[in-house]
Every structure is written in structure tokens, then in C-alpha cells.
């Protein structure tokens, strides 16, 4: 059969969407293909940045079972990716999680799902900018051989000024449209993956030569998640692993700008996921074999280096000359992700404004670049303000905010997975394919992420969780306060918005519905 256009035409009802329900946004159509979409997904995740910041932390939580945790984190993400793919086939809308959960559960749950995505992205953007800033000065110090230049990053004013500059540059590139974004990303993603491959090859070489005393012989038991010593350690490691995969859904946020909008984004997301899990397993196993997972020397769990593993391993594993390339790769990874991470937040805000869930000013699309210009600029300003305030308040608060990110990710991913099951509930008995890809897989992914959400929330109640700091007189962990506080802030903003835009919240703009006709090949 010929592929049909899922966007409603006059008098049609497609996938349960009435005429005038799902709206066009005026974005530049056909500007991204399959490869470009997959590159955007990989770039948003930032694999090299994720590895340097979480290899050590994960090893510290679960020891040599780190590769197993990478596989365990991949499973719920893959199951949720199937939900995204099926929903995108029915409704290729740049609002993604927001639009789909509104169609499944109604305006209020949908609004909160959109809020979870937006606030998670703002947190990630601020963290990426901070990492890119640190590596900028670290690389400058390595290249010049001058430690005083690298030490400039410790100057809070210099750090914040550099960070705001990087945010402004990334905002400007995203503002200019998908064509500019795509060109930059091919170079940055290609660079980081090539350097990562060189690191993995050299780490295996050092392991086989027994260069480091802490190195380990490979064992298939590393792939067994049930060998983790405690449930608390497993959950903590899994939360870090889920963070390492977050961002692949940027492929779906560009669906209205992608050729073959009903199928290409879903395929691109699966390609991105396969590349990511392969990269993580290869790097994790190679590093563990080369230097071990312990806390001594170059061991991955050494508290002095676990927050930035590649900075410690670059010289010993790759040598002084090639080691600089690893610094460049981390900087490129953070910078690339900083730029592409603007895509989902700007397009979610655009969609929410288009459907009257936010003020109409954010629904404007730049006439020349065909991008949500105002939404992109506002996201950049919010990111800069958030990072500046958190940095000035306390480094501990900034760290705990990043820990709270896992709560936001599990919140909106699990809601989207459940939305898929509920939206397609009338079709689950139509075929085995519909049962598994629209029902069984999404509900399993949603349940796994919901379990991680509640377990993390329970653990975060302890003041020792995260940075170990807490607000005076509260007696509750900062991570819990920040996570719950951000969700409560979303509720307050939603109620204020409801007073100003009642039509959306009455279900008059984007209606809850069930498919009456599913468009397929």
C-alpha cells in the first residue's frame, strides 16, 4: 500500500485526530534525512561526555558489573523508543511527549509531561555548558603547557563568563535552523566517535600488555546485572545509566522537519540507540580491563578522578600527543550536545504555545530560518540564568540539581510509554505486532522507569544522597527537595496558565482521543 499523509485533510479523520486538532507549526519541512536525524540523536546524548562523567561514578556504585548496568539501562530506553516510534507514526508532531500524552490522558497530565521534558532539558543544558567550559580551559592549558591557564576555570567569574558565551553561541547556531545545526553536528559527532574508537583500541592494547597493575582480565560475569551487591547500588547505577542514554528522543522532536516524518525519526532513534550501547560497552569493558574498577591508582572508582575519568586516563592510555585528542573529543561532545539539546526544548515550547498551553508569543517561527526563534532564545536565557544562579548559590546545590535530573527523565519517559499503551488500547488485539510494539514493550519500559523514579525518590529522601548536603532545618536530602520542588513548580505554573488559557485545559484545542484509523504501510 502507498504511505498516507497522517496530517488531517479537510473532512478526514486520521488516527483519531479530528480536523484542525493537530496543527502545523511552520517549521522547515524536509531539511533533515535519516542520517542527519540519527546524528542529532547521538549528538544530544553526547556519548564521550557521558562516559567521562559517569564511568567512574557507575564503577563506584556497582564495581565490575558496570557493563551489565549499561545493558540494563539500555533495555527500558529501547522499550520506550518503540512507544515513541508508534506514536510518531500516528502523530508526527514536534511536541512529542507533550502532544501524545495530551491525546492519551488529557491536558493536565500532558502539560506536566511537557514540563518534565522542558525542565530536564534546561538542567542538562546548564550542565553541558559547565562541562564544555571546564574542558575549554583544561584543553587550553594542555596545548600551551601552562597550568595557570587551566586554573582559570577555578575562577568563578571567568567560568561563568565563558559558560554564558558558549550558551550564546549554541543558541545562535540553533536559531539559524536545522541546516546549520546538521552541518556542525556531522563534524563534531564524527570527531568524538573516531577519538573514542582510538581510545578503546589503545586501552585494549594496554590491557593485553598488562601495562597497569590495577588492570583486570575480561570476564563474562561483568555482563550479569544480578551480581550487583545490593538493590540500592543497582538502582543508583541504573539511574546513572539511564542518564547516559537520555536525549535520543531529539530525533523525534525534529519529526516535522524530517523527510518521511512518520517513519524516519523512529528509525533514526533506534540507530542512535544501537550506536550508543555499542560505544558504552566497548569503552566500559576496555577501560575496566586496562585500569580496573577499583578505587586505587588509575582505577575507575578512584574518588579523585571518577568525576572526570578521561582527564585521568588520556595521557596514560593514549600518550601525551594523542591524549590531547581525548580532551578535544570531550569538549566537542559537550559543545555538540549543548547545541542540539536546544532542539527538543524549543520545539516542545513551540508546540505547547501553538496549542495554547503557553502564551502565544512562543508560537512564532522565524520567517527565514523556519525555527522557533523566540522559544530557542528563551531556552538559552533560561539555561544561562539557571546555571549562573546555581553556581553562585552553591556547588553542592548544582550537583544535586544534576542528580534530580534522573527523576525528571524517568517522569516524562514513563508517562509517554504509558500514553502509547492507552492511546492504542483498542488496537492491541488486532495483531501480534500491535500487541507487542504498542502494548507489551511500552508498558514494560514505562513500569521499569516508573520503578526507578519512585526508588530514586525514596533514596533521595535521605540527606546523605547526592552531595550529602541539605537545607538547614529541613532534614531531607537536597535531591528530593529539588526534584519534588521542580514538579510542584510545574503544577503552580500550570494552574496559572489554566486561568489565562482555559480553552486548552477544557480539551477544546487538543482533544483526548483513540485512533479510529491507523496509518501504516
DRENDRENMI-743729 format. One record per residue (C-alpha): x, y, z; residue number from 1. Coordinates in steps of 0.25 Angstrom, whole numbers, plus 5000, padded with zeros to 4 digits. Example, Ala and Ser with C-alpha at 12.3 -4.5 7.8 and 13.67 -1.06 7.14 Angstrom:
% DRENDRENMI-743729
+------+------+------+-----+
:   xx :   yy :   zz :   k :
+------+------+------+-----+
: 5049 : 4982 : 5031 :   1 :
: 5055 : 4996 : 5029 :   2 :
+------+------+------+-----+
This chain:
% DRENDRENMI-743729
+------+------+------+-----+
:   xx :   yy :   zz :   k :
+------+------+------+-----+
: 5000 : 5000 : 5000 :   1 :
: 5004 : 5014 : 4998 :   2 :
: 5008 : 5022 : 5010 :   3 :
: 4998 : 5032 : 5014 :   4 :
: 4999 : 5046 : 5020 :   5 :
: 4995 : 5046 : 5034 :   6 :
: 4993 : 5060 : 5035 :   7 :
: 4978 : 5063 : 5035 :   8 :
: 4972 : 5068 : 5022 :   9 :
: 4958 : 5075 : 5020 :  10 :
: 4947 : 5065 : 5025 :  11 :
: 4957 : 5054 : 5028 :  12 :
: 4959 : 5047 : 5042 :  13 :
: 4972 : 5040 : 5043 :  14 :
: 4978 : 5033 : 5055 :  15 :
: 4966 : 5038 : 5063 :  16 :
: 4970 : 5053 : 5060 :  17 :
: 4959 : 5062 : 5056 :  18 :
: 4961 : 5073 : 5046 :  19 :
: 4969 : 5085 : 5052 :  20 :
: 4973 : 5077 : 5064 :  21 :
: 4988 : 5074 : 5062 :  22 :
: 4993 : 5087 : 5056 :  23 :
: 5005 : 5090 : 5047 :  24 :
: 5016 : 5100 : 5053 :  25 :
: 5022 : 5106 : 5040 :  26 :
: 5036 : 5099 : 5042 :  27 :
: 5045 : 5096 : 5031 :  28 :
: 5040 : 5083 : 5025 :  29 :
: 5049 : 5072 : 5018 :  30 :
: 5062 : 5079 : 5024 :  31 :
: 5067 : 5066 : 5031 :  32 :
: 5069 : 5052 : 5026 :  33 :
: 5071 : 5038 : 5033 :  34 :
: 5086 : 5040 : 5035 :  35 :
: 5084 : 5055 : 5040 :  36 :
: 5073 : 5051 : 5049 :  37 :
: 5082 : 5039 : 5055 :  38 :
: 5094 : 5049 : 5057 :  39 :
: 5085 : 5059 : 5064 :  40 :
: 5080 : 5048 : 5074 :  41 :
: 5095 : 5043 : 5076 :  42 :
: 5100 : 5057 : 5078 :  43 :
: 5089 : 5061 : 5088 :  44 :
: 5093 : 5049 : 5097 :  45 :
: 5108 : 5053 : 5096 :  46 :
: 5114 : 5039 : 5098 :  47 :
: 5128 : 5044 : 5101 :  48 :
: 5124 : 5054 : 5111 :  49 :
: 5114 : 5044 : 5117 :  50 :
: 5126 : 5033 : 5118 :  51 :
: 5136 : 5043 : 5125 :  52 :
: 5126 : 5048 : 5135 :  53 :
: 5119 : 5035 : 5139 :  54 :
: 5129 : 5023 : 5136 :  55 :
: 5135 : 5025 : 5150 :  56 :
: 5122 : 5028 : 5157 :  57 :
: 5116 : 5015 : 5152 :  58 :
: 5128 : 5007 : 5155 :  59 :
: 5128 : 5013 : 5169 :  60 :
: 5113 : 5008 : 5171 :  61 :
: 5114 : 4994 : 5164 :  62 :
: 5128 : 4991 : 5162 :  63 :
: 5132 : 4982 : 5151 :  64 :
: 5117 : 4980 : 5148 :  65 :
: 5117 : 4993 : 5141 :  66 :
: 5116 : 4987 : 5127 :  67 :
: 5103 : 4980 : 5132 :  68 :
: 5097 : 4993 : 5137 :  69 :
: 5100 : 4999 : 5123 :  70 :
: 5091 : 4988 : 5117 :  71 :
: 5081 : 4989 : 5128 :  72 :
: 5079 : 5004 : 5125 :  73 :
: 5078 : 5001 : 5110 :  74 :
: 5066 : 4992 : 5112 :  75 :
: 5056 : 5002 : 5117 :  76 :
: 5061 : 5012 : 5107 :  77 :
: 5059 : 5003 : 5096 :  78 :
: 5045 : 4999 : 5100 :  79 :
: 5041 : 5013 : 5102 :  80 :
: 5047 : 5016 : 5088 :  81 :
: 5037 : 5006 : 5082 :  82 :
: 5026 : 5015 : 5088 :  83 :
: 5032 : 5027 : 5082 :  84 :
: 5032 : 5021 : 5069 :  85 :
: 5018 : 5016 : 5069 :  86 :
: 5013 : 5030 : 5074 :  87 :
: 5021 : 5037 : 5064 :  88 :
: 5015 : 5029 : 5052 :  89 :
: 5001 : 5033 : 5057 :  90 :
: 5004 : 5047 : 5060 :  91 :
: 5017 : 5053 : 5055 :  92 :
: 5017 : 5066 : 5064 :  93 :
: 5029 : 5073 : 5069 :  94 :
: 5022 : 5074 : 5083 :  95 :
: 5025 : 5059 : 5084 :  96 :
: 5023 : 5055 : 5099 :  97 :
: 5014 : 5067 : 5102 :  98 :
: 5005 : 5065 : 5090 :  99 :
: 5004 : 5050 : 5091 : 100 :
: 5001 : 5050 : 5106 : 101 :
: 4990 : 5060 : 5104 : 102 :
: 4984 : 5052 : 5093 : 103 :
: 4984 : 5040 : 5102 : 104 :
: 4982 : 5045 : 5116 : 105 :
: 4976 : 5059 : 5115 : 106 :
: 4982 : 5073 : 5116 : 107 :
: 4987 : 5074 : 5130 : 108 :
: 4995 : 5061 : 5130 : 109 :
: 5000 : 5065 : 5116 : 110 :
: 5004 : 5079 : 5121 : 111 :
: 5012 : 5073 : 5133 : 112 :
: 5019 : 5063 : 5124 : 113 :
: 5023 : 5075 : 5115 : 114 :
: 5028 : 5082 : 5127 : 115 :
: 5037 : 5070 : 5131 : 116 :
: 5043 : 5070 : 5118 : 117 :
: 5046 : 5085 : 5118 : 118 :
: 5052 : 5086 : 5132 : 119 :
: 5060 : 5073 : 5130 : 120 :
: 5066 : 5079 : 5117 : 121 :
: 5069 : 5093 : 5124 : 122 :
: 5077 : 5085 : 5135 : 123 :
: 5084 : 5077 : 5124 : 124 :
: 5088 : 5089 : 5116 : 125 :
: 5093 : 5096 : 5128 : 126 :
: 5102 : 5084 : 5132 : 127 :
: 5107 : 5083 : 5118 : 128 :
: 5111 : 5097 : 5117 : 129 :
: 5118 : 5095 : 5130 : 130 :
: 5126 : 5083 : 5125 : 131 :
: 5129 : 5090 : 5112 : 132 :
: 5135 : 5102 : 5119 : 133 :
: 5144 : 5093 : 5128 : 134 :
: 5149 : 5085 : 5117 : 135 :
: 5151 : 5098 : 5109 : 136 :
: 5161 : 5103 : 5119 : 137 :
: 5167 : 5090 : 5122 : 138 :
: 5170 : 5088 : 5107 : 139 :
: 5176 : 5102 : 5106 : 140 :
: 5185 : 5098 : 5118 : 141 :
: 5189 : 5085 : 5111 : 142 :
: 5192 : 5092 : 5098 : 143 :
: 5200 : 5103 : 5104 : 144 :
: 5207 : 5095 : 5115 : 145 :
: 5203 : 5106 : 5125 : 146 :
: 5195 : 5101 : 5137 : 147 :
: 5191 : 5115 : 5141 : 148 :
: 5183 : 5116 : 5128 : 149 :
: 5175 : 5103 : 5132 : 150 :
: 5174 : 5108 : 5146 : 151 :
: 5165 : 5120 : 5140 : 152 :
: 5154 : 5110 : 5141 : 153 :
: 5154 : 5111 : 5156 : 154 :
: 5152 : 5126 : 5156 : 155 :
: 5136 : 5126 : 5157 : 156 :
: 5134 : 5139 : 5149 : 157 :
: 5143 : 5134 : 5138 : 158 :
: 5136 : 5121 : 5138 : 159 :
: 5122 : 5127 : 5137 : 160 :
: 5126 : 5137 : 5127 : 161 :
: 5132 : 5126 : 5118 : 162 :
: 5120 : 5117 : 5120 : 163 :
: 5110 : 5129 : 5116 : 164 :
: 5118 : 5131 : 5104 : 165 :
: 5117 : 5116 : 5100 : 166 :
: 5102 : 5116 : 5103 : 167 :
: 5100 : 5129 : 5094 : 168 :
: 5108 : 5122 : 5082 : 169 :
: 5100 : 5109 : 5083 : 170 :
: 5087 : 5117 : 5084 : 171 :
: 5091 : 5125 : 5071 : 172 :
: 5094 : 5113 : 5063 : 173 :
: 5081 : 5106 : 5067 : 174 :
: 5074 : 5119 : 5064 : 175 :
: 5079 : 5118 : 5050 : 176 :
: 5072 : 5105 : 5047 : 177 :
: 5073 : 5091 : 5044 : 178 :
: 5083 : 5092 : 5032 : 179 :
: 5093 : 5100 : 5041 : 180 :
: 5091 : 5090 : 5052 : 181 :
: 5093 : 5078 : 5043 : 182 :
: 5106 : 5083 : 5037 : 183 :
: 5112 : 5086 : 5051 : 184 :
: 5108 : 5072 : 5056 : 185 :
: 5114 : 5063 : 5045 : 186 :
: 5128 : 5069 : 5049 : 187 :
: 5126 : 5069 : 5064 : 188 :
: 5120 : 5055 : 5065 : 189 :
: 5129 : 5049 : 5055 : 190 :
: 5141 : 5054 : 5063 : 191 :
: 5137 : 5049 : 5076 : 192 :
: 5133 : 5035 : 5071 : 193 :
: 5147 : 5034 : 5064 : 194 :
: 5155 : 5038 : 5076 : 195 :
: 5146 : 5029 : 5085 : 196 :
: 5150 : 5017 : 5076 : 197 :
: 5164 : 5021 : 5077 : 198 :
: 5164 : 5021 : 5092 : 199 :
: 5157 : 5007 : 5092 : 200 :
: 5167 : 5001 : 5083 : 201 :
: 5179 : 5007 : 5091 : 202 :
: 5172 : 5003 : 5105 : 203 :
: 5171 : 4988 : 5100 : 204 :
: 5185 : 4989 : 5095 : 205 :
: 5190 : 4994 : 5109 : 206 :
: 5181 : 4983 : 5116 : 207 :
: 5187 : 4972 : 5107 : 208 :
: 5201 : 4977 : 5111 : 209 :
: 5198 : 4978 : 5126 : 210 :
: 5203 : 4992 : 5126 : 211 :
: 5195 : 4996 : 5139 : 212 :
: 5195 : 4988 : 5152 : 213 :
: 5181 : 4990 : 5154 : 214 :
: 5176 : 4984 : 5141 : 215 :
: 5167 : 4972 : 5140 : 216 :
: 5165 : 4960 : 5131 : 217 :
: 5151 : 4960 : 5124 : 218 :
: 5140 : 4952 : 5130 : 219 :
: 5126 : 4949 : 5124 : 220 :
: 5121 : 4951 : 5139 : 221 :
: 5123 : 4966 : 5136 : 222 :
: 5110 : 4965 : 5128 : 223 :
: 5102 : 4959 : 5139 : 224 :
: 5093 : 4970 : 5146 : 225 :
: 5088 : 4961 : 5157 : 226 :
: 5102 : 4960 : 5162 : 227 :
: 5101 : 4975 : 5168 : 228 :
: 5103 : 4974 : 5183 : 229 :
: 5090 : 4982 : 5187 : 230 :
: 5077 : 4987 : 5181 : 231 :
: 5081 : 5001 : 5185 : 232 :
: 5094 : 5000 : 5178 : 233 :
: 5087 : 4995 : 5165 : 234 :
: 5077 : 5006 : 5166 : 235 :
: 5088 : 5016 : 5167 : 236 :
: 5096 : 5010 : 5156 : 237 :
: 5083 : 5009 : 5147 : 238 :
: 5079 : 5023 : 5149 : 239 :
: 5093 : 5028 : 5144 : 240 :
: 5092 : 5018 : 5132 : 241 :
: 5078 : 5024 : 5129 : 242 :
: 5084 : 5038 : 5129 : 243 :
: 5095 : 5033 : 5119 : 244 :
: 5084 : 5029 : 5109 : 245 :
: 5076 : 5042 : 5111 : 246 :
: 5074 : 5051 : 5098 : 247 :
: 5072 : 5040 : 5087 : 248 :
: 5057 : 5046 : 5086 : 249 :
: 5063 : 5058 : 5080 : 250 :
: 5061 : 5050 : 5067 : 251 :
: 5046 : 5051 : 5069 : 252 :
: 5046 : 5066 : 5072 : 253 :
: 5050 : 5069 : 5058 : 254 :
: 5039 : 5060 : 5052 : 255 :
: 5032 : 5072 : 5045 : 256 :
: 5045 : 5076 : 5039 : 257 :
: 5049 : 5061 : 5035 : 258 :
: 5047 : 5055 : 5021 : 259 :
: 5038 : 5043 : 5023 : 260 :
: 5033 : 5049 : 5036 : 261 :
: 5024 : 5037 : 5040 : 262 :
: 5036 : 5027 : 5039 : 263 :
: 5050 : 5033 : 5038 : 264 :
: 5050 : 5039 : 5053 : 265 :
: 5047 : 5026 : 5059 : 266 :
: 5057 : 5018 : 5051 : 267 :
: 5067 : 5029 : 5054 : 268 :
: 5065 : 5028 : 5069 : 269 :
: 5067 : 5012 : 5068 : 270 :
: 5080 : 5015 : 5060 : 271 :
: 5085 : 5025 : 5071 : 272 :
: 5082 : 5015 : 5082 : 273 :
: 5090 : 5004 : 5076 : 274 :
: 5102 : 5013 : 5073 : 275 :
: 5101 : 5018 : 5088 : 276 :
: 5100 : 5004 : 5094 : 277 :
: 5111 : 4999 : 5086 : 278 :
: 5120 : 5011 : 5089 : 279 :
: 5117 : 5010 : 5104 : 280 :
: 5120 : 4995 : 5105 : 281 :
: 5133 : 4996 : 5097 : 282 :
: 5138 : 5008 : 5105 : 283 :
: 5134 : 5002 : 5118 : 284 :
: 5140 : 4988 : 5116 : 285 :
: 5153 : 4994 : 5110 : 286 :
: 5155 : 5004 : 5122 : 287 :
: 5152 : 4993 : 5132 : 288 :
: 5161 : 4983 : 5126 : 289 :
: 5172 : 4994 : 5125 : 290 :
: 5172 : 5000 : 5139 : 291 :
: 5161 : 4993 : 5147 : 292 :
: 5149 : 4997 : 5154 : 293 :
: 5155 : 4999 : 5168 : 294 :
: 5158 : 5012 : 5176 : 295 :
: 5173 : 5011 : 5175 : 296 :
: 5182 : 5018 : 5165 : 297 :
: 5176 : 5019 : 5152 : 298 :
: 5164 : 5011 : 5156 : 299 :
: 5151 : 5016 : 5150 : 300 :
: 5145 : 5017 : 5164 : 301 :
: 5156 : 5026 : 5170 : 302 :
: 5149 : 5037 : 5176 : 303 :
: 5159 : 5048 : 5172 : 304 :
: 5157 : 5044 : 5157 : 305 :
: 5144 : 5038 : 5156 : 306 :
: 5136 : 5050 : 5152 : 307 :
: 5145 : 5052 : 5140 : 308 :
: 5151 : 5039 : 5136 : 309 :
: 5157 : 5043 : 5122 : 310 :
: 5165 : 5054 : 5128 : 311 :
: 5172 : 5044 : 5137 : 312 :
: 5173 : 5033 : 5126 : 313 :
: 5176 : 5042 : 5114 : 314 :
: 5192 : 5042 : 5116 : 315 :
: 5194 : 5028 : 5122 : 316 :
: 5186 : 5021 : 5112 : 317 :
: 5188 : 5029 : 5099 : 318 :
: 5201 : 5037 : 5102 : 319 :
: 5203 : 5052 : 5103 : 320 :
: 5201 : 5055 : 5088 : 321 :
: 5188 : 5046 : 5085 : 322 :
: 5183 : 5049 : 5099 : 323 :
: 5180 : 5063 : 5095 : 324 :
: 5171 : 5058 : 5085 : 325 :
: 5162 : 5052 : 5096 : 326 :
: 5161 : 5066 : 5103 : 327 :
: 5157 : 5071 : 5089 : 328 :
: 5147 : 5060 : 5088 : 329 :
: 5140 : 5063 : 5101 : 330 :
: 5140 : 5077 : 5098 : 331 :
: 5134 : 5074 : 5084 : 332 :
: 5124 : 5065 : 5091 : 333 :
: 5119 : 5075 : 5101 : 334 :
: 5118 : 5086 : 5091 : 335 :
: 5111 : 5078 : 5081 : 336 :
: 5101 : 5073 : 5091 : 337 :
: 5099 : 5087 : 5096 : 338 :
: 5095 : 5092 : 5082 : 339 :
: 5085 : 5080 : 5079 : 340 :
: 5079 : 5080 : 5092 : 341 :
: 5072 : 5093 : 5089 : 342 :
: 5064 : 5085 : 5079 : 343 :
: 5054 : 5077 : 5087 : 344 :
: 5052 : 5088 : 5098 : 345 :
: 5050 : 5099 : 5087 : 346 :
: 5040 : 5091 : 5079 : 347 :
: 5033 : 5086 : 5092 : 348 :
: 5031 : 5100 : 5096 : 349 :
: 5026 : 5104 : 5081 : 350 :
: 5016 : 5092 : 5082 : 351 :
: 5011 : 5096 : 5095 : 352 :
: 5009 : 5110 : 5091 : 353 :
: 5003 : 5106 : 5078 : 354 :
: 4992 : 5098 : 5085 : 355 :
: 4990 : 5110 : 5095 : 356 :
: 4996 : 5103 : 5107 : 357 :
: 5007 : 5114 : 5108 : 358 :
: 5006 : 5129 : 5104 : 359 :
: 5004 : 5131 : 5089 : 360 :
: 5017 : 5139 : 5087 : 361 :
: 5025 : 5126 : 5087 : 362 :
: 5018 : 5120 : 5075 : 363 :
: 5025 : 5129 : 5066 : 364 :
: 5034 : 5123 : 5055 : 365 :
: 5045 : 5131 : 5049 : 366 :
: 5041 : 5134 : 5035 : 367 :
: 5055 : 5132 : 5029 : 368 :
: 5061 : 5121 : 5037 : 369 :
: 5048 : 5113 : 5040 : 370 :
: 5052 : 5111 : 5054 : 371 :
: 5044 : 5114 : 5067 : 372 :
: 5053 : 5126 : 5069 : 373 :
: 5047 : 5132 : 5082 : 374 :
: 5046 : 5119 : 5089 : 375 :
: 5060 : 5116 : 5085 : 376 :
: 5065 : 5129 : 5091 : 377 :
: 5057 : 5128 : 5103 : 378 :
: 5062 : 5114 : 5106 : 379 :
: 5077 : 5120 : 5104 : 380 :
: 5074 : 5131 : 5114 : 381 :
: 5067 : 5121 : 5124 : 382 :
: 5079 : 5112 : 5123 : 383 :
: 5089 : 5123 : 5126 : 384 :
: 5081 : 5129 : 5137 : 385 :
: 5079 : 5115 : 5143 : 386 :
: 5094 : 5111 : 5143 : 387 :
: 5098 : 5125 : 5148 : 388 :
: 5089 : 5125 : 5160 : 389 :
: 5092 : 5110 : 5164 : 390 :
: 5107 : 5113 : 5162 : 391 :
: 5107 : 5125 : 5171 : 392 :
: 5098 : 5119 : 5181 : 393 :
: 5106 : 5106 : 5184 : 394 :
: 5114 : 5095 : 5176 : 395 :
: 5106 : 5085 : 5185 : 396 :
: 5093 : 5090 : 5180 : 397 :
: 5097 : 5090 : 5166 : 398 :
: 5102 : 5075 : 5167 : 399 :
: 5089 : 5071 : 5174 : 400 :
: 5081 : 5078 : 5163 : 401 :
: 5088 : 5069 : 5153 : 402 :
: 5084 : 5057 : 5162 : 403 :
: 5070 : 5061 : 5161 : 404 :
: 5071 : 5061 : 5146 : 405 :
: 5069 : 5046 : 5147 : 406 :
: 5055 : 5048 : 5153 : 407 :
: 5050 : 5057 : 5142 : 408 :
: 5055 : 5048 : 5131 : 409 :
: 5048 : 5035 : 5137 : 410 :
: 5036 : 5044 : 5139 : 411 :
: 5033 : 5048 : 5125 : 412 :
: 5039 : 5036 : 5118 : 413 :
: 5030 : 5027 : 5126 : 414 :
: 5017 : 5036 : 5124 : 415 :
: 5020 : 5035 : 5109 : 416 :
: 5021 : 5020 : 5109 : 417 :
: 5008 : 5018 : 5117 : 418 :
: 5002 : 5028 : 5107 : 419 :
: 5005 : 5019 : 5096 : 420 :
: 4998 : 5007 : 5102 : 421 :
: 4986 : 5015 : 5106 : 422 :
: 4985 : 5023 : 5092 : 423 :
: 4986 : 5010 : 5084 : 424 :
: 4978 : 5001 : 5094 : 425 :
: 4967 : 4998 : 5084 : 426 :
: 4977 : 4992 : 5074 : 427 :
: 4985 : 4983 : 5083 : 428 :
: 4977 : 4971 : 5079 : 429 :
: 4978 : 4974 : 5064 : 430 :
: 4991 : 4967 : 5062 : 431 :
: 5003 : 4961 : 5070 : 432 :
: 5011 : 4973 : 5065 : 433 :
: 5002 : 4983 : 5070 : 434 :
: 5001 : 4975 : 5084 : 435 :
: 5016 : 4976 : 5086 : 436 :
: 5020 : 4989 : 5080 : 437 :
: 5008 : 4997 : 5084 : 438 :
: 5005 : 4990 : 5097 : 439 :
: 5015 : 4980 : 5104 : 440 :
: 5028 : 4987 : 5101 : 441 :
: 5024 : 5001 : 5104 : 442 :
: 5017 : 4997 : 5117 : 443 :
: 5029 : 4989 : 5122 : 444 :
: 5038 : 5001 : 5118 : 445 :
: 5029 : 5010 : 5126 : 446 :
: 5028 : 5001 : 5138 : 447 :
: 5043 : 5000 : 5139 : 448 :
: 5045 : 5015 : 5138 : 449 :
: 5034 : 5018 : 5148 : 450 :
: 5040 : 5008 : 5158 : 451 :
: 5054 : 5015 : 5156 : 452 :
: 5046 : 5028 : 5158 : 453 :
: 5040 : 5024 : 5172 : 454 :
: 5052 : 5017 : 5177 : 455 :
: 5061 : 5029 : 5174 : 456 :
: 5051 : 5038 : 5181 : 457 :
: 5051 : 5029 : 5193 : 458 :
: 5066 : 5028 : 5193 : 459 :
: 5067 : 5043 : 5191 : 460 :
: 5059 : 5046 : 5204 : 461 :
: 5072 : 5042 : 5211 : 462 :
: 5081 : 5055 : 5214 : 463 :
: 5093 : 5047 : 5210 : 464 :
: 5088 : 5044 : 5196 : 465 :
: 5095 : 5052 : 5185 : 466 :
: 5105 : 5063 : 5190 : 467 :
: 5101 : 5059 : 5205 : 468 :
: 5096 : 5073 : 5207 : 469 :
: 5083 : 5078 : 5212 : 470 :
: 5075 : 5091 : 5215 : 471 :
: 5076 : 5096 : 5229 : 472 :
: 5065 : 5091 : 5238 : 473 :
: 5059 : 5082 : 5227 : 474 :
: 5065 : 5069 : 5229 : 475 :
: 5062 : 5064 : 5215 : 476 :
: 5072 : 5061 : 5204 : 477 :
: 5074 : 5073 : 5194 : 478 :
: 5072 : 5064 : 5183 : 479 :
: 5058 : 5060 : 5188 : 480 :
: 5055 : 5075 : 5191 : 481 :
: 5059 : 5079 : 5177 : 482 :
: 5052 : 5068 : 5169 : 483 :
: 5039 : 5070 : 5177 : 484 :
: 5040 : 5085 : 5177 : 485 :
: 5042 : 5085 : 5161 : 486 :
: 5030 : 5077 : 5159 : 487 :
: 5022 : 5085 : 5169 : 488 :
: 5027 : 5098 : 5162 : 489 :
: 5021 : 5092 : 5149 : 490 :
: 5008 : 5090 : 5156 : 491 :
: 5007 : 5104 : 5160 : 492 :
: 5011 : 5110 : 5146 : 493 :
: 5000 : 5100 : 5140 : 494 :
: 4989 : 5106 : 5149 : 495 :
: 4993 : 5120 : 5146 : 496 :
: 4993 : 5117 : 5131 : 497 :
: 4980 : 5110 : 5132 : 498 :
: 4974 : 5123 : 5137 : 499 :
: 4979 : 5130 : 5125 : 500 :
: 4977 : 5119 : 5115 : 501 :
: 4965 : 5112 : 5119 : 502 :
: 4961 : 5106 : 5105 : 503 :
: 4973 : 5097 : 5105 : 504 :
: 4970 : 5091 : 5119 : 505 :
: 4956 : 5089 : 5115 : 506 :
: 4961 : 5080 : 5104 : 507 :
: 4955 : 5089 : 5093 : 508 :
: 4969 : 5091 : 5086 : 509 :
: 4975 : 5077 : 5086 : 510 :
: 4965 : 5067 : 5089 : 511 :
: 4967 : 5053 : 5096 : 512 :
: 4964 : 5042 : 5086 : 513 :
: 4966 : 5028 : 5082 : 514 :
: 4971 : 5024 : 5068 : 515 :
: 4959 : 5021 : 5058 : 516 :
: 4969 : 5018 : 5046 : 517 :
: 4984 : 5015 : 5048 : 518 :
: 4992 : 5019 : 5036 : 519 :
: 5002 : 5009 : 5032 : 520 :
: 5010 : 5004 : 5020 : 521 :
+------+------+------+-----+
